[in-house]
Amino acid sequence: MTNNTIQSVFSSETLSEWLMHLEKLHPSAIELGLTRITEVGKRLNLIHFDAKVITVAGTNGKGTTCAYLEKILIDAGFKVGVYSSPHIHRYNERLRINLKELDDKAHCEAFAIIEQARLDISLSYFEYATLACLYLLQQQQCDYILLEVGLGGRLDATNMVESDLSVVTTIGIDHIDWLGSDREVIGFEKAGVFRAHKPAICGELDAPVSILKHATSISADLKLANRDFSFSVIDQENWSWHGQKELSPIKQTLMPMQNASTALAVIEALAIDIAPKQLIKSVETASLAGRLQTISGYPCDVYIDVAHNPQSAQYLATQLQRLKAEKGEDCKVHAVVGMLSDKDMSATLAETNLSITDYSFVDLNCFRGASSALLLEAYQHSQNHNTVTNNINNNGNNRHNVTCFKNVQSAVDQVVKSAAASDIIIVFGSFHTVSDILTNWQG
């Protein structure tokens, strides 16, 4: 329980100074739990919103599911606010109102409000940012607000808000230090965003029993993938969605069909009346930075992707095989990889090994960043994951050409020099890796 002693209040007119302040406020970068943030949230009336709130949890696919929903709802004429994390290039990316970021001044003003309201309550960077963005969303008079969970669900800062519908996209193994490595336990934590007697959507194709049990225990109205809705591939270019109604054909893009299917289930659960042709067009034109994003200005195709765990790497590998098939048998795939040391690097690389011709591992110069030497060691371990299948990879053997670099840009520059015009370069492994290449690309 906090007292009401007013301490000296930080103030600044620059966003960079505010962000430095946030980083110094709390002893832990991550501290799961809702007690502190809920107390501040109540002071600012940030628990209940007039807008319809959709909270999106899941190991992977949160961002793309939000992007699909955002595009569908905006195209239908609604005002939509989205809070997501982490940002790739700039802090302002975390909050979008109808696809547009707010300026530095708005964020600074929101930080000042939170600073006044928190008194002596210590907040982590994520908690502080969440409160500030919720405050800004409250001012925007949105029709719909999409909240992307940061970590887990049950104890995540976003879960202090009373949502109208909750989503679990996928269940995989990540953030082991916080969530463990048991899918049933992880499923329970993610399902913590569900609300009693309200709609809940689970897009995981192999849902842990814990998700179903928790939904039943609180009488949530659960719609489950492959039971209440599904998607199917028609051919190499098209797919269809099956709910109470069917949408078909929908053109395949580089964005995951599974997450589009989940987003469509949300729209159906909310009974939003949108013409089928308009729904299909919105799904086909949705996009999100850092998800198989094309980087122009190079002599060959260069993509960036934030894939950083086995589940997301598996999807990335599938799409790389598809892109390679379109290019022809002469196409080689060159990977530039930088990862955080607390990720399952070996298992992640094992998923991409069969799709990659050669690797360039880079030092990731940030907190928890892995060295290229550590990545090389992880790669060597990854061979044990698929030694049988790896002997038929696109090199004709079970090893890749591997080079180590000090940073992302130097690796990309070198790979571009040796790549043919028909080749593909993929830069992946973490949000930090993608941020590094975008910083140089955008000048």
PyMOL commands that set and color helices and strands:
alter all, ss='L'
color gray80, all
select helices_A, chain A and resi 15-25+35-43+62-75+91-94+104-118+125-139+157-160+176-179+183-191+209-217+257-269+276-285+310-327+345-355+372-382+389-392+408-418+431-441
alter helices_A, ss='H'
color red, helices_A
select strands_A, chain A and resi 52-57+80-83+95-97+100-101+144-148+165-168+199-202+221-224+230-233+238-242+246-251+293-295+301-305+333-337+358-362+401-405+424-428
alter strands_A, ss='S'
color yellow, strands_A
deselect
rebuild
show_as cartoon
